[in-house]
Amino acid sequence: MGLGYVGLPLAVALAEAGHDVVGLEVDARRVEAVNRGESHIEDIPSERLQAVGRRIEASTRPAALAGTEAIVICVPTPLTANREPDLGPLLDSGQALSGVLQAGQLVVLESTTYPGTTRERLLPLLEESGLSAGRDFNLAFSPERVDPGRTDYTLRTTPKIVGGLTEACGDRAVAFYEQVCDHVVRVSTPEVAEMSKLLENIFRSVNIALVNELAILCDRMDVDIWEVVDAASTKPYGFMRFEPGPGMGGHCLPVDPFYLSWRARQFDMATEFIELAGKVNQNMPYHCVQRVERALNAAGKPVRGSKVSLIGISYKAGVGDMREAPALKMLALLGGLGADLHYHDPFVPQLREPQLASEPLDDVLEDCDVAVIVTAHPGVDHRAVVERAPLVVDLRGVTRGAQVATVERL
Ligand SMILES: NC(=O)c1ccc[n+]([C@@H]2O[C@H](COP(=O)([O-])OP(=O)(O)OC[C@H]3O[C@@H](n4cnc5c(N)ncnc54)[C@H](O)[C@@H]3O)[C@@H](O)[C@H]2O)c1
């Protein structure tokens, strides 16, 4: 259920392992595309989808799930406008499932969520079917660890955590994932599995915030943060490298930690690390825009009317995902200051807000006043950016080694 960044790769892996897969999806265009063999996920080339042919049948109809042995829920878990968990898609899929659930099926939730969701929110919905979890059907939580764009670890080689509602649920879910994962790690409950995913994401969010805060301090102290990170990274134990940047993006890190802080309030706890990391990371686009203003100011130019070219705008290198991308905030701030905005991003052909289209690198560098490297995509000629732009603000440290006065690094 849900053929996105998580669901489609899993569907393909199961089909490649020889299983017949039904892809239930509310977006009819996605359904048609998948059935035509067209993938909308970078990590799944359309050829891979075509190679499994009719072994994946996408549909918008929950009735298509009839006769399946296992059902995996991979729907979005966003935040509401008030930054509270929006379980709407998850509850909708549970509701849809309750109408078609059959005895003997295994249901696994993969969507990232707060501890307690599987047992307290999903289970009651599924039992509206009249079937009982643990007795008539099996239920488990198994967090997804996909890292879009990553090629060194795959679904098969990344250990998969599984927490069943009962012993038998756990057995069943482990056997299911062993079809496509080499190493399945069993934990005692769905809550442990739910919390472990949040620990992983919060760990990243907090460490990124730490290095971002130090980057701002290093800027004031005139110390090169990149050299500091490189130096600290030579320690063979007790240190893990994190790099500063324009802020956090994607579906996970800016969103998931707040599922836990919301849940923690029900236990009279304030999760201060989560809040602080969120605050520091959310401030980064503002800081980065200030750096652009400062660079222009040093060249005697106002932001208003200056041609500001962003190089790479998706939230991470190698993918076109714009969800929560810090470049969006930077574009809004720079637009508000009157900048003449342009961008080059081979992964993002068009933007709706602001309405812009990716231009060839040559064009965005032509007559620009400042080029801002927001996301360093592979294959983009950053050397040409340094050579041709009169000013460069590098938020990703890719110009290290270029000792030119026209380059400002975060
Ligand atoms: N993207 C990642 O890197 C990543 C990594 C780990 C975990 N996750 C988690 O996995 C979950 C899914 O994320 P994603 O990135 O795949 O999202 P996505 O938006 O790429 O895909 C979700 C899909 O579910 C569909 N959908 C929504 N409601 C539905 C419903 N009721 N029934 C059927 N389909 C429905 C949407 O149309 C969409 O195609 C989220 O909880 C996310 O936090 C994502």
The ligand as an ORCA input file, in Angstrom:
! r2SCAN-3c Opt
* xyz 0 1
  N      11.652      8.377      1.524
  C      12.487      7.846      2.385
  O      13.688      7.941      2.222
  C      11.982      7.093      3.611
  C      12.904      6.338      4.336
  C      12.476      5.637      5.438
  C      11.145      5.712      5.836
  N      10.261      6.463      5.126
  C       8.879      6.477      5.589
  O       8.088      5.656      4.736
  C       6.782      6.203      4.581
  C       6.498      6.436      3.103
  O       7.426      7.397      2.608
  P       7.695      7.601      1.058
  O       8.907      8.457      0.975
  O       7.661      6.310      0.348
  O       6.411      8.470      0.664
  P       5.912      8.792     -0.830
  O       5.098     10.032     -0.710
  O       7.054      8.730     -1.782
  O       4.954      7.573     -1.163
  C       3.784      7.285     -0.472
  C       2.737      6.823     -1.466
  O       1.574      6.425     -0.735
  C       0.441      6.828     -1.482
  N      -0.708      6.838     -0.558
  C      -1.120      7.812      0.284
  N      -2.204      7.410      0.968
  C      -2.480      6.165      0.563
  C      -3.479      5.210      0.912
  N      -4.393      5.502      1.840
  N      -3.492      4.033      0.260
  C      -2.566      3.741     -0.667
  N      -1.578      4.599     -1.040
  C      -1.543      5.779     -0.426
  C       0.835      8.169     -2.030
  O       0.034      8.539     -3.118
  C       2.302      7.924     -2.427
  O       2.404      7.440     -3.749
  C       6.765      7.469      5.417
  O       6.277      7.161      6.689
  C       8.222      7.823      5.531
  O       8.499      8.571      6.696
  C      10.656      7.144      3.998
*
